[in-house]
């Protein structure tokens, strides 16, 4: 675009034809082009000054496969921002909404090769009618009529070449001709809102995403046109949803891990690990790709997370594992344990009932968790459960006996569990000290006996006031 100027007049001044033409056509066109080219399209710092700034908004599809005729269909509503040439200079920012609905070029005489289809904006003479002209050089000056175009209408030209014919032309298709016929037609339109059709309409670094685009110096590296703003927003949305096969326009609530289309997919995150560089306060590592059967959101049966450090973890149902992983029921959601061990942290280990001689350094197993604990008062009046876990009841075995039976709320797997019994006492307290033993260990209950530490005589628990502390470890049913 040349220098943008507007007509200036003074009272009493004669308006000549060039002045009227400037007011009626040139200044109006330049003003509109400035809005379109300067604001809607814009000129970004990383774009070459000579780079064409023309875009298709709608229409201009190219067809002709298996023929020799290339047809360009603008359509009734076809719209484009195009360049045009006037007075030997290239102008930008002309909005085309009118013109022929379609045009066709027969390339039957073209040799086999790859060709490009280009279009540009043009003004065509229209509305031919009679107008009167003054002939001042006639012997007797007189008016005479001429039939002339009284309007110019917008239209578009199309050419098919192997290289661009000029800066005002925009490429919209690539056509391959082989064996005398068209064998391939590629859509290469640069769409104003949607991006390049040949690139799958995805925002690319050339439109937004390069290093300078995301610098803090926004005054020099920011958005300088509405199209740049549109593409930058699309790119940011794509970054959130996920790239590499994803599309910004898909439903962010839908999608699947297998197709890689949808919300910010774990498949996409798998390459990024959400890791921050030096001084990171947060890093998630491991296999993020969802399991093939879709039953887990993080990891899979063969690619489990390890070294996971958490704070204030809350889940909703239970821990369910299978195959080589032990099963435990706690408040949780499909948490699959790992067999990894750290010198600095304790881990839950999913190994089912490891051998007695297995290395259990810093590990917690299902059968090493306390399965029962209780504080029980015995003596006259019957045994009383003061507090505890997984204890259903306590009862004396007969009258005048030294035996106490403890029943589980949840049974043990077998009778191979271990029982610890102690009493609340100390060497400074009055009364005898006792030793305790367990016997008759069944899956649902076991019995306790007591002996005087000094005399080894059985102690009658139903008449001797004691407070017992009981703990059980082993494998549960």
TITOR-153101 format. One record per residue (C-alpha): z, y, x; residue in three letters; residue number from 1. Coordinates in steps of 0.2 Angstrom, whole numbers, plus 5000, padded with zeros to 4 digits. Each point is the difference from the previous one (the first is absolute). Layout:
(node (Z, Y, X), "ALA", NUM)
...
//
This chain:
(node (5000, 5000, 5000), "UNK", 1)
(node (4996, 5017, 5006), "UNK", 2)
(node (5010, 5016, 4999), "UNK", 3)
(node (5006, 5002, 4982), "UNK", 4)
(node (4996, 5017, 4993), "UNK", 5)
(node (5000, 5008, 4983), "UNK", 6)
(node (4989, 5014, 4993), "UNK", 7)
(node (5006, 5018, 5002), "UNK", 8)
(node (4993, 5014, 4990), "UNK", 9)
(node (5002, 5019, 4997), "UNK", 10)
(node (4997, 5011, 4985), "UNK", 11)
(node (4982, 5006, 4999), "UNK", 12)
(node (4994, 4986, 5012), "UNK", 13)
(node (4984, 4991, 4996), "UNK", 14)
(node (5003, 4981, 5000), "UNK", 15)
(node (4985, 4991, 5008), "UNK", 16)
(node (4995, 4983, 4998), "UNK", 17)
(node (5009, 4993, 5015), "UNK", 18)
(node (5016, 5008, 4995), "UNK", 19)
(node (4999, 4992, 4982), "UNK", 20)
(node (4995, 4983, 5007), "UNK", 21)
(node (5016, 5001, 5012), "UNK", 22)
(node (5011, 5005, 4985), "UNK", 23)
(node (4993, 4987, 4988), "UNK", 24)
(node (4997, 4985, 5011), "UNK", 25)
(node (5006, 5001, 5018), "UNK", 26)
(node (5017, 5007, 4999), "UNK", 27)
(node (5005, 4989, 4985), "UNK", 28)
(node (4994, 4985, 5009), "UNK", 29)
(node (5009, 5004, 5016), "UNK", 30)
(node (5016, 5003, 4991), "UNK", 31)
(node (4999, 4983, 4991), "UNK", 32)
(node (4995, 4992, 5016), "UNK", 33)
(node (5015, 5008, 5009), "UNK", 34)
(node (5012, 4992, 4988), "UNK", 35)
(node (4992, 4983, 5000), "UNK", 36)
(node (4997, 4999, 5019), "UNK", 37)
(node (5015, 5010, 5006), "UNK", 38)
(node (5013, 4994, 4988), "UNK", 39)
(node (4995, 4984, 4991), "UNK", 40)
(node (4992, 4992, 5016), "UNK", 41)
(node (5008, 5010, 5013), "UNK", 42)
(node (4998, 4999, 5019), "UNK", 43)
(node (5012, 4990, 5010), "UNK", 44)
(node (5004, 5004, 5018), "UNK", 45)
(node (4995, 4983, 5006), "UNK", 46)
(node (4983, 5001, 4991), "UNK", 47)
(node (4985, 5006, 5009), "UNK", 48)
(node (4993, 5017, 4994), "UNK", 49)
(node (4983, 4993, 4998), "UNK", 50)
(node (5006, 4984, 4990), "UNK", 51)
(node (4993, 5000, 4983), "UNK", 52)
(node (5012, 5003, 4986), "UNK", 53)
(node (4991, 4992, 4985), "UNK", 54)
(node (5007, 4987, 4988), "UNK", 55)
(node (4996, 4991, 4985), "UNK", 56)
(node (5011, 5002, 4985), "UNK", 57)
(node (4991, 4988, 4988), "UNK", 58)
(node (4984, 4991, 4998), "UNK", 59)
(node (4985, 4999, 5013), "UNK", 60)
(node (5000, 4981, 5000), "UNK", 61)
(node (4986, 4992, 5010), "UNK", 62)
(node (4991, 4984, 4995), "UNK", 63)
(node (4984, 4991, 5004), "UNK", 64)
(node (5004, 4983, 5007), "UNK", 65)
(node (4986, 4987, 5000), "UNK", 66)
(node (4987, 5014, 4996), "UNK", 67)
(node (4992, 5014, 5010), "UNK", 68)
(node (5006, 5014, 4989), "UNK", 69)
(node (5016, 5009, 5005), "UNK", 70)
(node (5008, 5008, 4984), "UNK", 71)
(node (5013, 5013, 5001), "UNK", 72)
(node (5009, 5002, 4983), "UNK", 73)
(node (5010, 5016, 4999), "UNK", 74)
(node (5004, 4997, 4982), "UNK", 75)
(node (5004, 5012, 4986), "UNK", 76)
(node (5017, 5005, 5007), "UNK", 77)
(node (4996, 4998, 5019), "UNK", 78)
(node (5008, 5014, 5010), "UNK", 79)
(node (5000, 5003, 5019), "UNK", 80)
(node (5005, 5014, 5012), "UNK", 81)
(node (4984, 5002, 5011), "UNK", 82)
(node (4992, 5010, 5013), "UNK", 83)
(node (4984, 5009, 4999), "UNK", 84)
(node (4988, 5011, 5010), "UNK", 85)
(node (4995, 5017, 4997), "UNK", 86)
(node (4991, 5013, 5011), "UNK", 87)
(node (5001, 4987, 5015), "UNK", 88)
(node (5019, 4999, 4998), "UNK", 89)
(node (5011, 4985, 4994), "UNK", 90)
(node (5012, 5005, 4986), "UNK", 91)
(node (5015, 4989, 4995), "UNK", 92)
(node (5010, 4998, 4984), "UNK", 93)
(node (4987, 5000, 4986), "UNK", 94)
(node (5006, 4990, 4985), "UNK", 95)
(node (4986, 4990, 4992), "UNK", 96)
(node (5003, 4995, 4982), "UNK", 97)
(node (4982, 5002, 4994), "UNK", 98)
(node (4983, 4993, 5005), "UNK", 99)
(node (4990, 4985, 4997), "UNK", 100)
(node (5010, 4984, 4994), "UNK", 101)
(node (4991, 4989, 5012), "UNK", 102)
(node (4986, 5000, 5014), "UNK", 103)
(node (4991, 4986, 5008), "UNK", 104)
(node (4990, 4998, 5016), "UNK", 105)
(node (4988, 4985, 5004), "UNK", 106)
(node (5002, 4994, 5018), "UNK", 107)
(node (4986, 4988, 4999), "UNK", 108)
(node (4991, 5008, 5014), "UNK", 109)
(node (5015, 5001, 5011), "UNK", 110)
(node (5001, 4988, 5015), "UNK", 111)
(node (5015, 4987, 4999), "UNK", 112)
(node (5015, 5009, 5007), "UNK", 113)
(node (5017, 5007, 4995), "UNK", 114)
(node (4999, 5017, 4990), "UNK", 115)
(node (5012, 5013, 4994), "UNK", 116)
(node (5000, 5009, 4983), "UNK", 117)
(node (5004, 5018, 5001), "UNK", 118)
(node (5002, 5013, 4986), "UNK", 119)
(node (5003, 5019, 5000), "UNK", 120)
(node (5002, 5015, 4988), "UNK", 121)
(node (4984, 5010, 4996), "UNK", 122)
(node (4996, 5015, 4988), "UNK", 123)
(node (4984, 4997, 4990), "UNK", 124)
(node (4990, 5013, 4990), "UNK", 125)
(node (5002, 4999, 4981), "UNK", 126)
(node (4998, 5009, 4984), "UNK", 127)
(node (4982, 5006, 5003), "UNK", 128)
(node (4996, 5014, 4988), "UNK", 129)
(node (4990, 5017, 5000), "UNK", 130)
(node (5008, 5015, 5008), "UNK", 131)
(node (4992, 5018, 5002), "UNK", 132)
(node (4997, 5007, 5017), "UNK", 133)
(node (4995, 5018, 5005), "UNK", 134)
(node (4984, 5003, 5010), "UNK", 135)
(node (5003, 5017, 5008), "UNK", 136)
(node (4984, 4998, 5011), "UNK", 137)
(node (4988, 4999, 4986), "UNK", 138)
(node (4988, 5015, 4996), "UNK", 139)
(node (5011, 5002, 4985), "UNK", 140)
(node (5017, 4993, 5003), "UNK", 141)
(node (5003, 4986, 4987), "UNK", 142)
(node (5012, 4986, 4995), "UNK", 143)
(node (4992, 4982, 5000), "UNK", 144)
(node (5008, 4983, 4996), "UNK", 145)
(node (5002, 4985, 5011), "UNK", 146)
(node (5007, 4983, 4996), "UNK", 147)
(node (5014, 4996, 5012), "UNK", 148)
(node (5016, 4990, 5001), "UNK", 149)
(node (5014, 5010, 4994), "UNK", 150)
(node (5014, 4989, 5005), "UNK", 151)
(node (5005, 4988, 5014), "UNK", 152)
(node (5008, 4983, 4995), "UNK", 153)
(node (5010, 4989, 5011), "UNK", 154)
(node (4992, 4983, 5005), "UNK", 155)
(node (5001, 4988, 5014), "UNK", 156)
(node (4988, 4993, 5012), "UNK", 157)
(node (4999, 4982, 5008), "UNK", 158)
(node (4992, 4993, 5015), "UNK", 159)
(node (5000, 4983, 5009), "UNK", 160)
(node (5000, 5002, 5019), "UNK", 161)
(node (5007, 4990, 5015), "UNK", 162)
(node (5010, 5016, 5006), "UNK", 163)
(node (5007, 5015, 4991), "UNK", 164)
(node (4987, 5013, 4997), "UNK", 165)
(node (5012, 5014, 5001), "UNK", 166)
(node (5018, 5006, 4998), "UNK", 167)
(node (4999, 5004, 4982), "UNK", 168)
(node (4996, 4982, 4996), "UNK", 169)
(node (5013, 4987, 4995), "UNK", 170)
(node (4998, 4981, 5002), "UNK", 171)
(node (5003, 4990, 4985), "UNK", 172)
(node (4993, 4983, 5003), "UNK", 173)
(node (4993, 4988, 5014), "UNK", 174)
(node (4985, 4990, 4996), "UNK", 175)
(node (4993, 4985, 5009), "UNK", 176)
(node (4982, 4995, 4998), "UNK", 177)
(node (4994, 4983, 5007), "UNK", 178)
(node (4985, 4990, 4995), "UNK", 179)
(node (4993, 5014, 4990), "UNK", 180)
(node (5014, 5001, 4988), "UNK", 181)
(node (5018, 5008, 4999), "UNK", 182)
(node (5012, 4987, 5006), "UNK", 183)
(node (5016, 5010, 5000), "UNK", 184)
(node (5007, 5016, 4993), "UNK", 185)
(node (5017, 5006, 5006), "UNK", 186)
(node (5010, 5014, 4991), "UNK", 187)
(node (5005, 5012, 5013), "UNK", 188)
(node (5005, 5015, 4988), "UNK", 189)
(node (5014, 5011, 5006), "UNK", 190)
(node (5009, 5003, 4983), "UNK", 191)
(node (5011, 5016, 4999), "UNK", 192)
(node (5015, 4991, 4992), "UNK", 193)
(node (4998, 4982, 5004), "UNK", 194)
(node (4994, 5000, 5018), "UNK", 195)
(node (4985, 4991, 5008), "UNK", 196)
(node (4993, 4986, 4989), "UNK", 197)
(node (4995, 4990, 5015), "UNK", 198)
(node (5018, 4999, 5007), "UNK", 199)
(node (5006, 4994, 4984), "UNK", 200)
(node (5006, 5017, 4995), "UNK", 201)
(node (5016, 4998, 5011), "UNK", 202)
(node (5007, 5016, 5008), "UNK", 203)
(node (4996, 4999, 5019), "UNK", 204)
(node (5006, 5009, 5015), "UNK", 205)
(node (4985, 5012, 5000), "UNK", 206)
(node (5006, 5006, 4983), "UNK", 207)
(node (5019, 5000, 5003), "UNK", 208)
(node (5011, 4990, 5012), "UNK", 209)
(node (4996, 5005, 5017), "UNK", 210)
(node (5013, 5006, 5012), "UNK", 211)
(node (4997, 5018, 4997), "UNK", 212)
(node (5000, 4998, 4981), "UNK", 213)
(node (5018, 4995, 5001), "UNK", 214)
(node (5007, 5013, 5013), "UNK", 215)
(node (5014, 5012, 4995), "UNK", 216)
(node (4989, 5015, 5004), "UNK", 217)
(node (4993, 5001, 4983), "UNK", 218)
(node (4993, 5017, 5002), "UNK", 219)
(node (4987, 4993, 5012), "UNK", 220)
(node (4999, 4982, 4994), "UNK", 221)
(node (5003, 5001, 4982), "UNK", 222)
(node (4989, 4998, 4984), "UNK", 223)
(node (4987, 5013, 5000), "UNK", 224)
(node (4990, 4995, 4984), "UNK", 225)
(node (5003, 4992, 4983), "UNK", 226)
(node (4990, 4984, 5005), "UNK", 227)
(node (5011, 4998, 5016), "UNK", 228)
(node (5015, 5001, 4989), "UNK", 229)
(node (4993, 4987, 4988), "UNK", 230)
(node (4996, 4988, 5014), "UNK", 231)
(node (5016, 5003, 5009), "UNK", 232)
(node (5010, 4996, 4984), "UNK", 233)
(node (4990, 4984, 4997), "UNK", 234)
(node (5003, 4995, 5018), "UNK", 235)
(node (5019, 5003, 4999), "UNK", 236)
(node (5000, 4989, 4984), "UNK", 237)
(node (4990, 4987, 5009), "UNK", 238)
(node (5013, 5000, 5014), "UNK", 239)
(node (5013, 4997, 4987), "UNK", 240)
(node (4992, 4987, 4990), "UNK", 241)
(node (4993, 4991, 5016), "UNK", 242)
(node (4984, 5000, 5009), "UNK", 243)
(node (4989, 4986, 5007), "UNK", 244)
(node (4992, 4995, 4984), "UNK", 245)
(node (5010, 5010, 4988), "UNK", 246)
(node (4994, 5014, 4989), "UNK", 247)
(node (5009, 5016, 4995), "UNK", 248)
(node (4994, 4998, 4982), "UNK", 249)
(node (5008, 4983, 4996), "UNK", 250)
(node (5015, 4999, 4989), "UNK", 251)
(node (5015, 5002, 5012), "UNK", 252)
(node (5010, 4988, 4988), "UNK", 253)
(node (4988, 4986, 5002), "UNK", 254)
(node (4991, 4992, 5014), "UNK", 255)
(node (5003, 4983, 5009), "UNK", 256)
(node (5004, 4995, 5018), "UNK", 257)
(node (4985, 4988, 5001), "UNK", 258)
(node (4987, 5014, 4996), "UNK", 259)
(node (5010, 5013, 5009), "UNK", 260)
(node (4997, 5012, 4986), "UNK", 261)
(node (5014, 5009, 4992), "UNK", 262)
(node (5016, 5010, 5004), "UNK", 263)
(node (5005, 5002, 5018), "UNK", 264)
(node (4998, 4981, 5003), "UNK", 265)
(node (5010, 4990, 5012), "UNK", 266)
(node (4984, 4993, 5007), "UNK", 267)
(node (4996, 5018, 5006), "UNK", 268)
(node (5018, 5003, 5006), "UNK", 269)
(node (5000, 4984, 5010), "UNK", 270)
(node (4990, 5008, 5013), "UNK", 271)
(node (5011, 5016, 5000), "UNK", 272)
(node (5018, 4992, 4999), "UNK", 273)
(node (5006, 5016, 4994), "UNK", 274)
(node (5006, 5003, 5018), "UNK", 275)
(node (5004, 5017, 5007), "UNK", 276)
(node (4998, 5004, 5018), "UNK", 277)
(node (5014, 5004, 5012), "UNK", 278)
(node (5017, 5005, 4992), "UNK", 279)
(node (4995, 4991, 4984), "UNK", 280)
(node (5014, 4999, 4988), "UNK", 281)
(node (4990, 4987, 4990), "UNK", 282)
(node (4988, 4986, 5004), "UNK", 283)
(node (4995, 4985, 4990), "UNK", 284)
(node (4992, 4986, 5010), "UNK", 285)
(node (4994, 4983, 4996), "UNK", 286)
(node (4987, 4993, 4988), "UNK", 287)
(node (4997, 5011, 4985), "UNK", 288)
(node (4986, 4991, 4992), "UNK", 289)
(node (5005, 4992, 4983), "UNK", 290)
(node (5001, 4981, 4999), "UNK", 291)
(node (4984, 4992, 4993), "UNK", 292)
(node (5008, 4994, 4984), "UNK", 293)
(node (5007, 5017, 4996), "UNK", 294)
(node (5018, 4994, 4999), "UNK", 295)
(node (5006, 5012, 5013), "UNK", 296)
(node (4998, 5018, 5004), "UNK", 297)
(node (5005, 4999, 5019), "UNK", 298)
(node (4995, 4986, 5011), "UNK", 299)
(node (4996, 4982, 4995), "UNK", 300)
(node (5007, 4983, 5003), "UNK", 301)
(node (4991, 4998, 5016), "UNK", 302)
(node (5001, 5018, 5006), "UNK", 303)
(node (5018, 5006, 4997), "UNK", 304)
(node (5008, 5016, 5005), "UNK", 305)
(node (5012, 4999, 5014), "UNK", 306)
(node (5013, 5013, 5008), "UNK", 307)
(node (5001, 5009, 4983), "UNK", 308)
(node (5014, 5013, 5001), "UNK", 309)
(node (5005, 5007, 4983), "UNK", 310)
(node (5013, 5012, 4992), "UNK", 311)
(node (5006, 5000, 4982), "UNK", 312)
(node (4988, 4986, 4994), "UNK", 313)
(node (4999, 4998, 4982), "UNK", 314)
(node (4990, 4986, 4990), "UNK", 315)
(node (5000, 4993, 4983), "UNK", 316)
(node (4999, 4982, 4998), "UNK", 317)
(node (5003, 4986, 5013), "UNK", 318)
(node (4995, 4993, 5017), "UNK", 319)
(node (4987, 4986, 4997), "UNK", 320)
(node (4993, 4991, 5015), "UNK", 321)
(node (4991, 4984, 5002), "UNK", 322)
(node (4992, 4988, 5013), "UNK", 323)
(node (5009, 5002, 5017), "UNK", 324)
(node (5011, 5014, 4993), "UNK", 325)
(node (5017, 4996, 4992), "UNK", 326)
(node (5004, 5006, 4983), "UNK", 327)
(node (5015, 5012, 4996), "UNK", 328)
(node (5004, 5009, 4984), "UNK", 329)
(node (5005, 5018, 5002), "UNK", 330)
(node (4995, 5017, 4993), "UNK", 331)
(node (4983, 5002, 5008), "UNK", 332)
(node (4982, 4998, 4998), "UNK", 333)
(node (4990, 4987, 5009), "UNK", 334)
(node (5007, 5003, 5017), "UNK", 335)
(node (4994, 4987, 5012), "UNK", 336)
(node (5012, 4998, 5015), "UNK", 337)
(node (4994, 4998, 5018), "UNK", 338)
(node (5006, 4988, 5014), "UNK", 339)
(node (5000, 5014, 5013), "UNK", 340)
(node (5016, 5004, 5010), "UNK", 341)
(node (5006, 5016, 5008), "UNK", 342)
(node (5014, 5002, 5013), "UNK", 343)
(node (5005, 5016, 4992), "UNK", 344)
(node (4999, 4996, 4981), "UNK", 345)
(node (5005, 4985, 4988), "UNK", 346)
(node (4986, 4992, 4990), "UNK", 347)
(node (4999, 4990, 4984), "UNK", 348)
(node (4991, 4984, 5006), "UNK", 349)
(node (4990, 4990, 4987), "UNK", 350)
(node (5001, 4983, 5009), "UNK", 351)
(node (5008, 4988, 4988), "UNK", 352)
(node (5016, 4991, 5007), "UNK", 353)
(node (4996, 5002, 5019), "UNK", 354)
(node (5007, 4986, 5011), "UNK", 355)
(node (5018, 5001, 5006), "UNK", 356)
(node (4994, 5004, 5018), "UNK", 357)
(node (4987, 5013, 4995), "UNK", 358)
(node (5001, 5017, 5008), "UNK", 359)
(node (5007, 5012, 4987), "UNK", 360)
(node (5003, 5015, 5010), "UNK", 361)
(node (5001, 5015, 4989), "UNK", 362)
(node (4993, 4990, 4985), "UNK", 363)
(node (5007, 4998, 4982), "UNK", 364)
(node (4994, 4984, 4990), "UNK", 365)
(node (5002, 4996, 4982), "UNK", 366)
(node (5013, 4986, 5004), "UNK", 367)
(node (5010, 5012, 5012), "UNK", 368)
(node (5004, 5012, 4986), "UNK", 369)
(node (5018, 4998, 4992), "UNK", 370)
(node (4997, 4990, 4984), "UNK", 371)
(node (5018, 5002, 4994), "UNK", 372)
(node (5015, 5011, 5004), "UNK", 373)
(node (5016, 5002, 4990), "UNK", 374)
(node (5018, 5006, 5001), "UNK", 375)
(node (5011, 4989, 4989), "UNK", 376)
(node (5019, 5001, 4996), "UNK", 377)
(node (5008, 4983, 4998), "UNK", 378)
(node (5018, 4995, 4994), "UNK", 379)
(node (5009, 4999, 4984), "UNK", 380)
(node (4990, 5006, 4985), "UNK", 381)
(node (4984, 4993, 5006), "UNK", 382)
(node (4987, 5005, 5013), "UNK", 383)
(node (4992, 5017, 4997), "UNK", 384)
(node (4983, 5007, 5007), "UNK", 385)
(node (5004, 5017, 5007), "UNK", 386)
(node (4982, 5004, 5006), "UNK", 387)
(node (4985, 4990, 5006), "UNK", 388)
(node (4982, 4995, 4999), "UNK", 389)
(node (4991, 4985, 4993), "UNK", 390)
(node (5017, 4992, 4994), "UNK", 391)
(node (5001, 4994, 4983), "UNK", 392)
(node (5018, 4993, 4999), "UNK", 393)
(node (5015, 4994, 5009), "UNK", 394)
(node (5012, 4986, 4994), "UNK", 395)
(node (5014, 4990, 5006), "UNK", 396)
(node (4997, 4981, 5001), "UNK", 397)
(node (5014, 4993, 4990), "UNK", 398)
(node (5019, 5006, 5000), "UNK", 399)
(node (5011, 5001, 5015), "UNK", 400)
(node (4985, 4999, 5011), "UNK", 401)
(node (4994, 5008, 5016), "UNK", 402)
(node (4982, 5000, 4995), "UNK", 403)
(node (4989, 5014, 4993), "UNK", 404)
(node (4982, 4998, 4993), "UNK", 405)
(node (4987, 5014, 5002), "UNK", 406)
(node (4984, 4999, 4989), "UNK", 407)
(node (4984, 5010, 5005), "UNK", 408)
(node (4991, 5011, 4988), "UNK", 409)
(node (4984, 4995, 5008), "UNK", 410)
(node (4999, 4982, 5008), "UNK", 411)
(node (4998, 4996, 5018), "UNK", 412)
(node (4985, 4989, 5006), "UNK", 413)
(node (5011, 4986, 5006), "UNK", 414)
(node (5018, 4997, 5007), "UNK", 415)
(node (4996, 5005, 5018), "UNK", 416)
(node (5006, 5018, 4998), "UNK", 417)
(node (5014, 5007, 5010), "UNK", 418)
(node (5016, 5007, 4992), "UNK", 419)
(node (5013, 5012, 5008), "UNK", 420)
(node (5017, 5002, 4993), "UNK", 421)
(node (5014, 5012, 5006), "UNK", 422)
(node (5015, 5009, 4992), "UNK", 423)
(node (5006, 5017, 5000), "UNK", 424)
(node (5015, 4999, 5012), "UNK", 425)
(node (5005, 5005, 5018), "UNK", 426)
(node (5013, 4994, 5012), "UNK", 427)
(node (5011, 5015, 4995), "UNK", 428)
(node (5001, 4995, 4982), "UNK", 429)
(node (5014, 4988, 4993), "UNK", 430)
(node (4994, 4983, 4994), "UNK", 431)
(node (4991, 4985, 5008), "UNK", 432)
(node (4983, 5001, 5007), "UNK", 433)
(node (4987, 4987, 4994), "UNK", 434)
(node (4984, 4991, 5005), "UNK", 435)
(node (4987, 4996, 4987), "UNK", 436)
(node (4986, 4987, 4998), "UNK", 437)
(node (4986, 4997, 4988), "UNK", 438)
(node (4994, 4983, 4992), "UNK", 439)
(node (4991, 4993, 4986), "UNK", 440)
(node (4986, 5012, 5003), "UNK", 441)
(node (4987, 4998, 4986), "UNK", 442)
(node (4985, 5011, 4996), "UNK", 443)
(node (5010, 5008, 4986), "UNK", 444)
(node (5018, 5001, 5007), "UNK", 445)
(node (5012, 4996, 5014), "UNK", 446)
(node (5019, 4997, 5002), "UNK", 447)
(node (5013, 5009, 5011), "UNK", 448)
(node (5016, 4993, 5007), "UNK", 449)
(node (5013, 5008, 5010), "UNK", 450)
(node (5013, 4994, 5013), "UNK", 451)
(node (5015, 5009, 5007), "UNK", 452)
(node (4996, 5005, 5018), "UNK", 453)
(node (5017, 4996, 5007), "UNK", 454)
(node (5004, 4983, 4991), "UNK", 455)
(node (4982, 4994, 4995), "UNK", 456)
(node (5006, 4997, 4982), "UNK", 457)
(node (4989, 5002, 4986), "UNK", 458)
(node (5003, 5017, 4991), "UNK", 459)
(node (5000, 5000, 4981), "UNK", 460)
(node (4988, 5014, 4996), "UNK", 461)
(node (5005, 5000, 4981), "UNK", 462)
(node (5018, 5005, 5005), "UNK", 463)
(node (4998, 5010, 5016), "UNK", 464)
(node (4995, 5018, 4999), "UNK", 465)
(node (4985, 5003, 5012), "UNK", 466)
(node (4985, 5011, 5001), "UNK", 467)
(node (4985, 4990, 5006), "UNK", 468)
(node (4984, 5007, 5008), "UNK", 469)
(node (4985, 4988, 4998), "UNK", 470)
(node (4982, 5001, 5007), "UNK", 471)
(node (4985, 4987, 4999), "UNK", 472)
(node (4984, 5000, 5009), "UNK", 473)
(node (4985, 4988, 4998), "UNK", 474)
(node (4984, 4996, 4991), "UNK", 475)
(node (5000, 5004, 4981), "UNK", 476)
(node (4991, 4991, 4987), "UNK", 477)
//
